[in-house]
Amino acid sequence: MSTRSTFGTAKRIVAILIAIAIVLAAGIVVGQAPAIFGVEESPTASITFEDQEGNGTVVTIDEVSLSDGGFVVISDGDETLAVSDRLEAGTHENVTVESEDGELVGQLTATVHRDTTEDDRYAYEETDGEEDRPYLADGFPVSDTATVTTPGGDDPLAESFTVDSLEVPTTATTNETIEIVAGIENPTEFDAQQRVELRIDGRVLEYQVLDLSAGDSTNVTFSLETVGIAPGERTVGIYTDADGELETVEFEFHTDPSVSITDADEDNVTADVATPADGFVGIVDAEDNVTEGGDLVVEPKDVLGTSEALGPGEHENVTIPFDENATVAEDDELAAVLYEGDPNDLEGASAVEHDGEPVVTPFTIADGELPAEAVGEDGSEDGIGNETDDDTVEVEAEAGTGDGDS
């Protein structure tokens, strides 16, 4: 073999090794992208809590996953019965939760909570819900419901009303009243009074106290106002002391998400808002955030002020005060952006989108809300610089420091 041929083969081998190294390095970078670029994902969790037979003091969670660690809380309606030890971030199987006072029997709900105080101690109730809040999925606490029985005569179904039927609409909008009808029977030999609960994704919304003679049955009707329910697939359930039935309803947001400026001065902005998710309105300096390509880039650190937290639905006269460190002139080009998330956690917020575009309204204090056609394409003084070909406003939301500075 010639020297030239040997040298060529060596070069090919080196090239292959370099290519492999590049692929491996790229995989590492992609896998670590959130950490490298400072992007924090919203906390997530899931839980599986199956029907089981217990001893009245301990229940077992089949599986729970927590992105940031936290607790599993066992409750009966609105009453907390037991809390797990703190769980580290990750997936855990066969997690036992014990109650010192017993009473872990019947229709129970297991909810996943965060450890926001980072002190390994559950503090949700004692802080009135300010700390150790539940993980959320589509605006609702991450939870699961199970029936827990005990051996022999301690079966709660022996004394419980039963849910024999459940009628709910398969679809609904978020601004109507829907009827939910459940057939309830007293299968025992005694006249009794029990509470019948309506729950959405495990959360108690309403209840009725029902009197039934031994062996009798009746229909219970709930008229549910859907205003404030987040869009998406929701589990609707009717529960007695130790029995229940579930159905799924697909909720659709009843209008287009929007932010409409009604008033503005150098201290506050007032707007009418329609939001499909838990979120808030943020005000940004549009002129200072235009890229060379004409897109309006909204980093949470550049938000000049935020509204209070808003639940899903329509809200009138929402006040957005400017941050005390912000300086705003009458002719400054501003934009009101609809965000999903917590106004106290700007890093975790993201712009609400409609038809693939973020919901944003340009305005000035002097002129009020600006029409889409007034928005320029090049970041010039004639416009904000974020109009697309179809006269919509384009916003790219990126994670920032969350310090609220202007």
N, C-alpha and C positions, 0 to 999 in steps of 0.2 A: 504494500500500500504506500502511495506517495505521501510526502510530507504535506503537500497541499490538501490532499484528500483527508488526511488525519486532522489537519487544522480546521477544515470545514465542518467535519463531524463534531469536533469539540465546540465550535461556535454554536452549532445547532443545539447541542446538549445544554450549553450555558443559557441560550435563549429560552429553552423549555423550562429550565429551573427558575429563571427570572419571571416567566409568565405565571408559573405555579405560585411563586412568592407573592406576586401582585394580587392574584385571585384570593389567596388566603388572607392577605392584609386587608383587602377590600371587604371581605366577609366580617373580619373583626371590627372594622370601622363602622360598617352598617349596623352590626349588632349593638355597638356602643354609641350609636348616633345620638340618642337623646341625652346621654351624659356628656358627650363631647361638646355638643352645641348648646347645652344648658336648657334644653326643652324638658319640662316636667309634664308627664301624662296625668290626667285626672285619676284619682284613686278608684279602683275597681274591686268588686268582690262577687262571689257566688256562694250559694249554700244549698245543700240537699238534706232535708229532714224528713225521714220516712215514718209512717205509722209503726208503732212498736209496743211491746209489752214491757213494762218496767216495774220497779218496786215502789214507786211513789215518791222517791227522793232523787233519782238520777235518770237523766235522759241521754241518749247518744245521738250526736250529729253525724250523719253518714260521711259527709265531706263538706269542707268549707275552704274557700280560697280568699286571701286578703292581700292586696298589693302592698299595703303599708302596715299590716299587722293590726291587732285590735282585740275585740271581744265578741262572743256570741251571747245574746241576751234572750232568755226564755220568758215569755209573757202570756197571760191569759186575758185577752182583750186589752185594756189599758193598764193592767197591773203587772209590774215586773216581779217575777217569781225567783229567778236565779240568773247568775252571770258566770260565764266561764273564766278560767284563768286567762291572763293575757296570751294571745297567740302571736307568734312571729309572722312576718310576711311570708307568703307561700301557700301551699296546699296542705291541708291536714285532714286525715281520715279518722273516723271513729272517735270523735272528740266527746268526752263526757262532761256534762254540766250538772252540778249537784246543788240541791237546795237544802239549807240547814233546817228549814221549817217544813219540809215535805211538800205535799200538795201538787206535785208534778204529774197530774192526771187530767185527762180530758183533751179538749181541742186546744193545743198550744201552738204558739208562733215563735220561731227562732229568727232573730234579726241580727245582722252583722253590723257592729259599731266600730268606729275608728278610735285610736288612742291619741287624740289631739294634744292632750296635756303631756304625753310622753313620760308619764310617771308610773306606768304599769298598774294604775288604779282606775276603775270605772267611775266616771264622775258626771254622767249625763243627767241623772235626776237631781243631784245636789247642786248643779250649776244651772238648773232650769233649761236644760237643752242647749246651753252655750258651748259646752265642750263634749268631746266623745260622741259626736253626732253619728247617725247611721250612714253607712255607705249608700249611695244612691244609684239607681239605674232608671233612666227615663224619668227622673224626678221623684221616684218612689223609693222607700227604704228597701234594701236587699233582704228578703226574708222568705221563709217557707213555713208551711203549716202542717201539723201532723196530729193524729189522734193517738194518745198514750193511754194504754189500759194497764191494769194490774191483774195478777192471777186470781182465779176463783170468783168470789162474790164481790170483789172490789171493782169489777168492770163498770166504768161510769155509764156505759150505754144501758145498763140495767135500770137506771133512774133518769135517763135523759130523754127529752123529746127527740124525735128523729125528723130529718129533712127527707121527705119522700119524692119531691119533685122541685124543679127550678126552671122558671121561664124568664129569659132575658133576651133582648134584641142582640143580633150578631154584630151590628154596626151602630154607631151613634156619633153625633158631632159634639163639640165641647161647649155648646150654648143652648142645650135643650133639657127637657125633663123626660126621663125614661122610667118605665114601670118595670119593677122586678117582683115577680110573684113566686112564692115558695109554698109548697104543701107541707104542713107541719102536723105530726101525729104524736099523741101521748100514748105510748105502747104499754105503760105501766098499769098497775091495779089501783093507783091512787090519783086523786085529783091533785094537780100540781100547777105551780106558777114558775115559768122560766123566761130567761132573756133570749131573744132571737136577734142575732147581729147581722148587719150587712157590712161586708169587708171588701175593699178594693186592694188587690195585691197584698193581702194580709193586714191592712190597716183598717180599724173600725171606723166607719163613717156615720152609721146610725144604728139604733137598736129599738126594739119594741118588747115590752113585757107582756107575755101571753099566758092567759089562764086556760087550762084544758082539763076537762073531766077525764077520768080513766077510760082509755080506749078511744077517745074522740080525736078528730082531726079537723083542720081548718086551713084556709089559705091566708097567708100574710103578704100584704102588698107594701112595697117601699117605692116612693116616688123620689127618684134620685136626680138632683140638679147636677148636671155635668160640668157647669162652669167651674174652672179651677183644676179639672182633671187633665193631666198631661196627655197629649196625643200618643197613640201607639196601641199595642195589644195589651189589654189589662185583664187580670183574673178577678172576676166578680164571684163572691162566695156568700152563702147564707149559712150561719152556724148556730147551733143550740149548745147546750152544756158540753156535749161530747159527740156531736155528729155534725155533718156539714155536706154541702154540695157546691161544686165549682163549675163555672162556665166562663168562656173567653169572649170579650167584646173588643172590637177594633174601634178606637176613638180617633176621629179625624178633626184636626183643628178647623174651626168654623170660618175662618177668614184668613187673608194674607197677612203674614207678619209685617209690621210697619212701625215707623216712628214719625209722627207729625208734629212739627214745631208750632206751638201756639203763642209763645211769648219768650222774650230773651232780653236780658240786660247784662251789665258787667259783673253781676253777682250770681245770677241763676238763669237756667234755661227751663222752660216748661214745655211738656210734650204730652200728646196722647199716644199710647203705646199698645200694640197688640203683639204678644209674645207667646209662642207655643211651648215654651219651656221655662223653668226657673232661671231667672237671669236679671239683667239690669241694662240701663242705657249709659254709655260712656261718651263724653265729648272729647274730641281730638282737634288739634290744630291741623287742618287739612293742608294748608299751603306749605308747612314745614315738613310734611311727610310724603311729598310727591317724589317718585323716582324719576330717573331720566326717561324711562319708558312710559311715564304718565300714569302709573298705578299709585293709588293711595295706600301706603303701608302703615298699618295701625299696630304699633307695639303697645302692650298694656302699660309700659313705663311712661308712655307719652300721653296717657289719658289725663285731661285737664280737670275732670270731675266725673263723678258717678252718681246715679240715683241710688235709692235704697233697693234692697232685693225685691224683685217682682215675681209673683207666681204666674203660672200659665193663665192666659186670658187677656181681656182688654182692660186698660187702665187709663183713666182720664186725669189730666192735670198733674202729671208726674213731674216732680221738681228735681232738677239736676244741678246742685250747687257747684260752682267752680272751686277747685282746691285753693286753700288760703295762700299758697305760694304761686298760683297762676296769675299772670297778667294778660288781660284780654281787652283788645280795642274794638270799637264798634264796627270797623271795616275788616277785621280779621276773618279770614275764610276758615270756617269751622265745619265739623261734621258730627252728627249724632249717630252712633253705631249701636245696634242692638246686639248684646252679648248674652251667651248662655254661660251660667256659672255664678260664682259668689263675688259681689263687689269688693269683699275683703280679701279675696284670693285672685288677684288679677293674673297671676302666672297660669292659673288653671282655667281662665276664661277663654272662650272662642266665639267668633262672630256667628250669629244666627244666619243661616242661609235660606233663600227662597228661590226656587228654580235655578239652583246652582250658583247664585250670586248672594253675597252678604247683604244684609239689610242696613242701609246707611242713607242718611238724609243730609245734604249740604245746606249750610245757612250762614248768615252773618247777623250780628246783633242789630245792625242798622236796617237791613233789608228783610230779615226773617228768612223763611225757607226759600231756597233757590230751586228753580226748575231744572230738570235734567239737561235741557238744551243750553243752559247757561254755563255748564261745566266744560272747560276746555280740554284739549288733548295733549297739551305740551307743558303743563305746569305754569303757564303764563299768568299775568295778572288778570286776564279776562275770565279765568275759571280755576277750578280746583285741580284739574288735570287728571281726572279719573273716569271720564266718560268712555264707554265702549261703543262699538259700532251700532248696538241696538238701543242706545240712549240710556243704558243702565249705569249704575255707579259701581266700580270695582274696588274691593277692599281686600287686602291680603293681611290677615291677622297673624302676628308672630308673637311668640313668648318673649317677655322682657323680664326686667328685674322685679316688677310688681311693687316699686317703692312709691308710686304715685306722683313722682316729681314731674313737673312740666318741662 
